[in-house]
Amino acid sequence: MVKITYIEFGGTTHEVDVPVGQSLMEGARAGNVPGIAADCGGACACATCHVYLDESWVAKVSEADDLEVDMLDFAPDVVQGRSRLSCQIEVTADMDGMSVTVPENQI
């Protein structure tokens, strides 16, 4: 298990143990993190699992592919270089201690 901290827009934190191989979105849903709707269930067909990566973690996750970049066009308040769809980030052992912030709105 990898400990991921999800930070709500208002600052409330949720530390969730996420199994290696699951997505950040799956971890958020299992941990009942508010603000991660994940309407498409992880198919990269919506932008309702948008999160902001902490700057110190950006280089430690896989890069967004073209489909994810296109889907981020539907997310409000995108922050260049830090916005990602949590369904597209697979948790690895190297992510232990990672924190991500949930935006104020998903749509």
N, C-alpha and C positions, 0 to 999 in steps of 0.2 A: 504494500500500500504506500501511496505517496500523499503527503499532506499538502493540500491546496487551500489557500485562503481566498474566499470570494468576498468582495467588499461591495455592499449595496451602495447606491448613489448617496444615501444619507449618512454613510459611514459605518453602519452595522456590519460586523464581520461574521463569517461562517467558515470555520475550519472543517474541511471535509477530507476524509481518507478515501482516496480514489485508487482503484486497482490499476496497475500498469496495463496499458492496452486499451483502456476505455478513453472516451473523449472527455475534454473539460466539460462539455455540455452534459454528458451522462452523469458525471460527478456532481454537477450542480443540481440536476434533477433528483438524483438519489439523496442529496443532502438538503432537499427542499429549499433551495436558495431562491428567494423572490426575485422576479425580474427576468428570469431565463424562461421564456415561454416555449421555445423550441417547437414551434407549430409543425414543422415538417419532420420532426423526429430524427433529425441528423442527416437528412438527404441533401443538404446544401441547396435547398429550394426556397428558402426564405431568409430573413435576416433577424429572426427573433431570438437568437442566442448570441447576439453581439456582445463582446466584452472588450475592455481596454487592457492590454498587457502592461504590466509594470515595465518601465524602460530597461531595467536591469535583466529582464527575461526575454526581450524581443529576439535577440540573437541565439537564444537557446532552444527555440522551437522551430519546427519546419516552416518554410516560407509558404505564403498563401499562393495557391494555384490560380489560374485565370478565372475559373468558375467562382471561386470564393471572392476574388477581387470584384467580379461583376455583381455578385449578390450584395456586397457591401455598399453598392450604389443605392440600395433600398433602405439602408440603415440611416437613422438620423444621427447627427453629431459625430460623424466619423473623424477620428484623429489619425492623420497620416502616419503610418509606421507603427502605430500601437493598436489600432482597431483590428479585431479578428472575429471570425465566427467560431465560437467555442466548440461547435460540432466537428470542426475540421482540424482540431489540435489533439493528437493522440498523446496521452500521458505516458511519459517515460520515467524511469528511475531518477534521471537527472533533474526532474522538475520538482523534487521534494522541496517544500518551502516556498513554492511559487505563489504569487498573489495576482489576482485579476480583479478588475473593477467592473461592475455592471452599470451601464449607462442609465440615465434618468428614464428614458423611454426606448422601447424597442421598435415602435412603429410611429 
